[in-house]
Amino acid sequence: MLIALQGLASEVTCSSPVGFDRLEVLRRFSVTAMGCLTGCCKFLVLIVAVIVGYWNSMERPIGPVFAAVFTVVGMGKPKTEAVPDDLTPAPRPSKELFLGLPSGAKMPANGLGMCCRPTAYDPESVYRTVLWYLLQGGRHIDTADIYGNHVPIGKALKEAQKRGVPRKEVFLTTKVFPDDFGYDATLHAVDRMLKELDQEYIDLILLHAPRKFHPWTAYQMYLNSSTDEFWSNDCRNQVACRKNTWKALSELRASGVIGDAGVSNFRVEQMQELQSLNLAPIAVHQIQYHPWIPPWQQEIVDFCHAHKIAITAYFSLGGIQTKDRALSLDDVKAIAKKYSRSSSQVLLRWALEKNVSVIPGTGNPHHMKENLGVYDLSLNEQEIASINALKSEPIADDFFFFKW
Ligand SMILES: NC(=O)c1ccc[n+]([C@@H]2O[C@H](COP(=O)([O-])OP(=O)(O)OC[C@H]3O[C@@H](n4cnc5c(N)ncnc54)[C@H](OP(=O)(O)O)[C@@H]3O)[C@@H](O)[C@H]2O)c1
């Protein structure tokens, strides 16, 4: 921040009165201010992460913290609009794409994310969001235990079934948080999740993250370093914890309670630990994925593709914090204009072209429809290359990448 302020000072003092261009100074000021904000924001995220980590180390559930934060953020903001009583299911999108999983299931490549925005926490909005999505032809829902929205999602699934959306067409993913890692704890958590969702089975369950979230974990993640040596959770040893969780999920898979098992935010060596057990194959890895991922994250994606582990992307649109900037980049807008599509559709289609499934989060029925309408869009090689090249845009620095 200091460097940025110094930069600003030199910009102003070095401008000669003759060549003084107010607009240019204003532009540079806003760029510098944005740099300061990003720096402050990153520091703020570290502080919040450490506080949340401290809270979590006290054995209090992290879900209510999430819910409280987003409820406060959402105060005064509109809820998802009500679904008309007479709305019936629309046909599924044409040219729909799927990713094959080890169980033989076909995961629709385009889903709905249910985290990280106010409409994913207010129960009425959650119910309406999921119902809108299913009635508009979507069939893949992504949630997690810590999002705390299982109950309204379950209600929306039942209502959609009543209106003619067969359960077997819907692909439902949820996640076990590390607080529930361990063999018995996982069995107990999945039993509870089935009841909350009011389902007999869940298509995919992921280990949400490799290890419990403590202040030290938060600090390590901020530095993009990672070790399992410190801050073991209740299983005493993080590796044993993950392995016991995997054992429980493998048994649940064998008995048909879950269709497939997968991971999220894992490093390669953490996936290899699970693979060495020769239990259930890792079906899916859910990870932050968009044009701005760093090379070490791309290596994880490449490992998964080489091992037939399907990738599901989160933050495809940049996430709630960065999406406005991501969607207004000139290169993205130019491609969108060429096809009379939106920037969101271009970024989603780019991910599909990389053989990655997407789960854009939205509580807005119009955005859902738009997001589902990318199966029939295709990008040529040059356009894909121009989106790959966005890596070098300054926006890349605004993303947080955590090595769990
Ligand atoms: N495994 C993990 O650790 C992890 C971490 C984070 C997220 N996730 C999952 O990934 C999902 C996706 O991430 P995310 O929801 O945070 O980020 P995202 O999908 O990149 O962006 C969501 C934001 O984009 C907006 N949006 C969606 N469609 C749009 C459209 N067509 N036009 C304009 N704006 C649009 C949404 O606002 P509106 O509501 O106004 O449309 C929302 O603010 C989550 O919901 C969650 O299920 C997983």
The ligand as an SDF file (V2000), in Angstrom:
LIG
                    3D

 48 52  0  0  0  0  0  0  0  0999 V2000
  -15.3260  -26.2350   -2.9490 N   0  0  0  0  0  0  0  0  0  0  0  0
  -15.1130  -25.0350   -2.4940 C   0  0  0  0  0  0  0  0  0  0  0  0
  -14.2500  -24.7860   -1.6210 O   0  0  0  0  0  0  0  0  0  0  0  0
  -15.9160  -23.8930   -3.0480 C   0  0  0  0  0  0  0  0  0  0  0  0
  -15.5320  -22.5640   -2.7980 C   0  0  0  0  0  0  0  0  0  0  0  0
  -16.3100  -21.5590   -3.3360 C   0  0  0  0  0  0  0  0  0  0  0  0
  -17.4190  -21.8620   -4.1040 C   0  0  0  0  0  0  0  0  0  0  0  0
  -17.7830  -23.1670   -4.3230 N   0  0  0  0  0  0  0  0  0  0  0  0
  -18.9680  -23.5270   -5.1520 C   0  0  0  0  0  0  0  0  0  0  0  0
  -18.8110  -22.9210   -6.4140 O   0  0  0  0  0  0  0  0  0  0  0  0
  -19.9770  -22.1450   -6.7440 C   0  0  0  0  0  0  0  0  0  0  0  0
  -19.5760  -21.0080   -7.6460 C   0  0  0  0  0  0  0  0  0  0  0  0
  -18.8130  -20.0350   -6.9620 O   0  0  0  0  0  0  0  0  0  0  0  0
  -19.4040  -18.5970   -6.6110 P   0  0  0  0  0  0  0  0  0  0  0  0
  -20.8950  -18.7010   -6.6460 O   0  0  0  0  0  0  0  0  0  0  0  0
  -18.7980  -18.1110   -5.3800 O   0  0  0  0  0  0  0  0  0  0  0  0
  -18.7980  -17.6910   -7.7700 O   0  0  0  0  0  0  0  0  0  0  0  0
  -19.1700  -17.4710   -9.3190 P   0  0  0  0  0  0  0  0  0  0  0  0
  -20.0830  -18.5110   -9.8190 O   0  0  0  0  0  0  0  0  0  0  0  0
  -17.9060  -17.2170  -10.0440 O   0  0  0  0  0  0  0  0  0  0  0  0
  -19.9090  -16.0510   -9.2590 O   0  0  0  0  0  0  0  0  0  0  0  0
  -21.1090  -15.8770   -8.5980 C   0  0  0  0  0  0  0  0  0  0  0  0
  -21.5370  -14.4370   -8.8210 C   0  0  0  0  0  0  0  0  0  0  0  0
  -21.7960  -14.2410  -10.2090 O   0  0  0  0  0  0  0  0  0  0  0  0
  -23.0630  -13.6500  -10.3980 C   0  0  0  0  0  0  0  0  0  0  0  0
  -23.6270  -14.2350  -11.6150 N   0  0  0  0  0  0  0  0  0  0  0  0
  -23.9830  -15.5180  -11.8420 C   0  0  0  0  0  0  0  0  0  0  0  0
  -24.4570  -15.6610  -13.0870 N   0  0  0  0  0  0  0  0  0  0  0  0
  -24.3750  -14.4460  -13.6660 C   0  0  0  0  0  0  0  0  0  0  0  0
  -24.7240  -13.9490  -14.9500 C   0  0  0  0  0  0  0  0  0  0  0  0
  -25.2200  -14.7460  -15.8970 N   0  0  0  0  0  0  0  0  0  0  0  0
  -24.5240  -12.6350  -15.2020 N   0  0  0  0  0  0  0  0  0  0  0  0
  -24.0070  -11.8070  -14.2550 C   0  0  0  0  0  0  0  0  0  0  0  0
  -23.6660  -12.2030  -13.0150 N   0  0  0  0  0  0  0  0  0  0  0  0
  -23.8530  -13.5240  -12.7250 C   0  0  0  0  0  0  0  0  0  0  0  0
  -23.8630  -13.9670   -9.1580 C   0  0  0  0  0  0  0  0  0  0  0  0
  -24.7440  -12.9130   -8.8460 O   0  0  0  0  0  0  0  0  0  0  0  0
  -26.3510  -13.0670   -9.0100 P   0  0  0  0  0  0  0  0  0  0  0  0
  -26.8380  -13.9140   -7.8670 O   0  0  0  0  0  0  0  0  0  0  0  0
  -26.8100  -11.6520   -8.9590 O   0  0  0  0  0  0  0  0  0  0  0  0
  -26.5880  -13.7020  -10.3400 O   0  0  0  0  0  0  0  0  0  0  0  0
  -22.7980  -14.0870   -8.0710 C   0  0  0  0  0  0  0  0  0  0  0  0
  -22.5580  -12.8480   -7.4530 O   0  0  0  0  0  0  0  0  0  0  0  0
  -20.4940  -21.7350   -5.3580 C   0  0  0  0  0  0  0  0  0  0  0  0
  -21.8200  -21.2580   -5.3970 O   0  0  0  0  0  0  0  0  0  0  0  0
  -20.2960  -23.0280   -4.5780 C   0  0  0  0  0  0  0  0  0  0  0  0
  -21.3350  -23.9420   -4.8490 O   0  0  0  0  0  0  0  0  0  0  0  0
  -17.0270  -24.1700   -3.8190 C   0  0  0  0  0  0  0  0  0  0  0  0
  1  2  1  0
  2  3  2  0
  2  4  1  0
  4  5  1  0
  4 48  2  0
  5  6  2  0
  6  7  1  0
  7  8  2  0
  8  9  1  0
  8 48  1  0
  9 10  1  0
  9 46  1  0
 10 11  1  0
 11 12  1  0
 11 44  1  0
 12 13  1  0
 13 14  1  0
 14 15  2  0
 14 16  1  0
 14 17  1  0
 17 18  1  0
 18 19  2  0
 18 20  1  0
 18 21  1  0
 21 22  1  0
 22 23  1  0
 23 24  1  0
 23 42  1  0
 24 25  1  0
 25 26  1  0
 25 36  1  0
 26 27  1  0
 26 35  1  0
 27 28  2  0
 28 29  1  0
 29 30  1  0
 29 35  2  0
 30 31  1  0
 30 32  2  0
 32 33  1  0
 33 34  2  0
 34 35  1  0
 36 37  1  0
 36 42  1  0
 37 38  1  0
 38 39  2  0
 38 40  1  0
 38 41  1  0
 42 43  1  0
 44 45  1  0
 44 46  1  0
 46 47  1  0
M  CHG  2   8   1  16  -1
M  END
$$$$
